[in-house]
Amino acid sequence: MKINSQKIKEAREQLNLSQGQLASLLGVSKVAVCWYENGDRTPSLEHFFKLADILHLSLNELSGREIDVVAEEDTNYQVKLPKKDLAILSELKKYKKLYKSLYNDPERTIKLIDKRMK
């Protein structure tokens, strides 16, 4: 089982919990929480579920799997996107001209980028 170590740290900090406080809630040592956040160790299945509950994360978020990007409550419509793809989109939005070009004509813009990379 793999965990998203960065997500653990981010969620803990959002809740204003120290590593020691999270360790206490989880029933492990502060060092164990440090290991989880650095990706050096993987929590047991029991602690994995507890982490998700304490940090208010879904199991998919905690494991680094796909996350829901769009979920409409009145329908069964959902879109799932790998976290890496979401990170790419977030980075692209920083480049307004490039993002606008991709948004308006994705095929042409991607071909131009690919041509320049060769």
C-alpha positions as YAML, in Angstrom:
chain: A
units: angstrom
residues:
- id: 1
  name: MET
  ca: [0.00, 0.00, 0.00]
- id: 2
  name: LYS
  ca: [1.37, 3.39, -0.97]
- id: 3
  name: ILE
  ca: [0.53, 6.66, 0.76]
- id: 4
  name: ASN
  ca: [0.66, 10.26, -0.40]
- id: 5
  name: SER
  ca: [3.14, 11.54, 2.19]
- id: 6
  name: GLN
  ca: [2.88, 15.17, 1.05]
- id: 7
  name: LYS
  ca: [-0.91, 15.06, 1.47]
- id: 8
  name: ILE
  ca: [-0.53, 13.90, 5.07]
- id: 9
  name: LYS
  ca: [1.67, 16.87, 5.90]
- id: 10
  name: GLU
  ca: [-0.57, 19.35, 4.05]
- id: 11
  name: ALA
  ca: [-3.73, 18.08, 5.74]
- id: 12
  name: ARG
  ca: [-2.08, 18.05, 9.17]
- id: 13
  name: GLU
  ca: [-0.91, 21.63, 8.74]
- id: 14
  name: GLN
  ca: [-4.35, 22.75, 7.50]
- id: 15
  name: LEU
  ca: [-5.81, 21.38, 10.73]
- id: 16
  name: ASN
  ca: [-3.10, 23.20, 12.72]
- id: 17
  name: LEU
  ca: [-1.89, 19.96, 14.24]
- id: 18
  name: SER
  ca: [1.72, 19.36, 15.21]
- id: 19
  name: GLN
  ca: [3.32, 16.03, 14.39]
- id: 20
  name: GLY
  ca: [3.11, 15.22, 18.09]
- id: 21
  name: GLN
  ca: [-0.61, 16.01, 18.25]
- id: 22
  name: LEU
  ca: [-1.33, 13.87, 15.18]
- id: 23
  name: ALA
  ca: [0.78, 11.07, 16.66]
- id: 24
  name: SER
  ca: [-1.24, 11.21, 19.87]
- id: 25
  name: LEU
  ca: [-4.55, 11.07, 18.00]
- id: 26
  name: LEU
  ca: [-3.25, 8.23, 15.85]
- id: 27
  name: GLY
  ca: [-1.70, 6.26, 18.71]
- id: 28
  name: VAL
  ca: [1.83, 6.22, 17.30]
- id: 29
  name: SER
  ca: [5.07, 8.05, 18.04]
- id: 30
  name: LYS
  ca: [5.93, 11.48, 16.65]
- id: 31
  name: VAL
  ca: [8.78, 9.80, 14.78]
- id: 32
  name: ALA
  ca: [6.27, 7.52, 13.02]
- id: 33
  name: VAL
  ca: [4.30, 10.56, 11.80]
- id: 34
  name: CYS
  ca: [7.56, 12.10, 10.57]
- id: 35
  name: TRP
  ca: [8.32, 8.88, 8.69]
- id: 36
  name: TYR
  ca: [4.84, 8.87, 7.11]
- id: 37
  name: GLU
  ca: [5.24, 12.49, 6.00]
- id: 38
  name: ASN
  ca: [8.68, 11.84, 4.53]
- id: 39
  name: GLY
  ca: [7.53, 8.69, 2.77]
- id: 40
  name: ASP
  ca: [10.05, 6.59, 4.70]
- id: 41
  name: ARG
  ca: [7.43, 4.29, 6.22]
- id: 42
  name: THR
  ca: [3.93, 3.20, 5.38]
- id: 43
  name: PRO
  ca: [1.30, 3.07, 8.14]
- id: 44
  name: SER
  ca: [-0.44, -0.16, 8.97]
- id: 45
  name: LEU
  ca: [-3.88, -0.60, 7.46]
- id: 46
  name: GLU
  ca: [-5.47, 0.33, 10.80]
- id: 47
  name: HIS
  ca: [-3.43, 3.55, 10.99]
- id: 48
  name: PHE
  ca: [-4.09, 4.28, 7.31]
- id: 49
  name: PHE
  ca: [-7.84, 4.34, 7.98]
- id: 50
  name: LYS
  ca: [-7.36, 6.37, 11.17]
- id: 51
  name: LEU
  ca: [-5.21, 8.90, 9.29]
- id: 52
  name: ALA
  ca: [-7.94, 9.33, 6.68]
- id: 53
  name: ASP
  ca: [-10.54, 9.94, 9.40]
- id: 54
  name: ILE
  ca: [-8.41, 12.29, 11.49]
- id: 55
  name: LEU
  ca: [-7.21, 14.34, 8.51]
- id: 56
  name: HIS
  ca: [-10.62, 14.33, 6.77]
- id: 57
  name: LEU
  ca: [-9.16, 12.77, 3.62]
- id: 58
  name: SER
  ca: [-10.69, 10.20, 1.33]
- id: 59
  name: LEU
  ca: [-8.82, 6.92, 0.99]
- id: 60
  name: ASN
  ca: [-8.09, 7.83, -2.63]
- id: 61
  name: GLU
  ca: [-6.55, 11.15, -1.61]
- id: 62
  name: LEU
  ca: [-4.47, 9.52, 1.10]
- id: 63
  name: SER
  ca: [-3.24, 6.82, -1.27]
- id: 64
  name: GLY
  ca: [-2.49, 9.30, -4.07]
- id: 65
  name: ARG
  ca: [-5.04, 7.78, -6.42]
- id: 66
  name: GLU
  ca: [-7.40, 9.70, -8.62]
- id: 67
  name: ILE
  ca: [-9.43, 12.49, -7.09]
- id: 68
  name: ASP
  ca: [-12.87, 13.76, -8.03]
- id: 69
  name: VAL
  ca: [-12.62, 16.94, -10.04]
- id: 70
  name: VAL
  ca: [-16.29, 17.37, -10.84]
- id: 71
  name: ALA
  ca: [-19.18, 15.84, -8.97]
- id: 72
  name: GLU
  ca: [-22.72, 16.98, -9.56]
- id: 73
  name: GLU
  ca: [-24.99, 16.07, -6.68]
- id: 74
  name: ASP
  ca: [-28.18, 15.50, -8.65]
- id: 75
  name: THR
  ca: [-26.63, 13.10, -11.17]
- id: 76
  name: ASN
  ca: [-24.24, 10.20, -11.26]
- id: 77
  name: TYR
  ca: [-21.83, 12.30, -13.30]
- id: 78
  name: GLN
  ca: [-18.23, 12.35, -12.08]
- id: 79
  name: VAL
  ca: [-14.89, 13.03, -13.65]
- id: 80
  name: LYS
  ca: [-11.76, 11.48, -12.22]
- id: 81
  name: LEU
  ca: [-8.33, 12.88, -12.95]
- id: 82
  name: PRO
  ca: [-4.93, 11.62, -11.86]
- id: 83
  name: LYS
  ca: [-3.19, 14.00, -9.47]
- id: 84
  name: LYS
  ca: [-0.28, 14.45, -11.89]
- id: 85
  name: ASP
  ca: [-2.68, 15.68, -14.59]
- id: 86
  name: LEU
  ca: [-4.27, 18.08, -12.14]
- id: 87
  name: ALA
  ca: [-0.81, 19.41, -11.24]
- id: 88
  name: ILE
  ca: [-0.07, 19.97, -14.94]
- id: 89
  name: LEU
  ca: [-3.31, 21.91, -15.37]
- id: 90
  name: SER
  ca: [-2.58, 24.02, -12.31]
- id: 91
  name: GLU
  ca: [0.88, 24.85, -13.64]
- id: 92
  name: LEU
  ca: [-0.48, 25.67, -17.11]
- id: 93
  name: LYS
  ca: [-2.90, 28.21, -15.66]
- id: 94
  name: LYS
  ca: [0.10, 30.25, -14.52]
- id: 95
  name: TYR
  ca: [0.94, 30.89, -18.19]
- id: 96
  name: LYS
  ca: [-2.12, 32.81, -19.29]
- id: 97
  name: LYS
  ca: [-1.31, 33.09, -23.02]
- id: 98
  name: LEU
  ca: [-0.36, 29.44, -23.31]
- id: 99
  name: TYR
  ca: [-3.41, 28.33, -21.33]
- id: 100
  name: LYS
  ca: [-5.71, 30.47, -23.48]
- id: 101
  name: SER
  ca: [-4.17, 29.05, -26.63]
- id: 102
  name: LEU
  ca: [-4.57, 25.49, -25.35]
- id: 103
  name: TYR
  ca: [-8.12, 26.24, -24.29]
- id: 104
  name: ASN
  ca: [-9.11, 27.75, -27.65]
- id: 105
  name: ASP
  ca: [-7.28, 25.33, -29.96]
- id: 106
  name: PRO
  ca: [-5.67, 22.46, -28.05]
- id: 107
  name: GLU
  ca: [-4.74, 20.33, -31.05]
- id: 108
  name: ARG
  ca: [-2.93, 23.12, -32.91]
- id: 109
  name: THR
  ca: [-1.15, 24.40, -29.79]
- id: 110
  name: ILE
  ca: [0.08, 20.94, -28.81]
- id: 111
  name: LYS
  ca: [1.36, 20.31, -32.34]
- id: 112
  name: LEU
  ca: [3.27, 23.62, -32.25]
- id: 113
  name: ILE
  ca: [4.80, 22.80, -28.87]
- id: 114
  name: ASP
  ca: [5.73, 19.31, -30.02]
- id: 115
  name: LYS
  ca: [7.31, 20.68, -33.22]
- id: 116
  name: ARG
  ca: [9.43, 23.15, -31.20]
- id: 117
  name: MET
  ca: [10.60, 20.42, -28.86]
- id: 118
  name: LYS
  ca: [12.05, 18.30, -31.69]
...
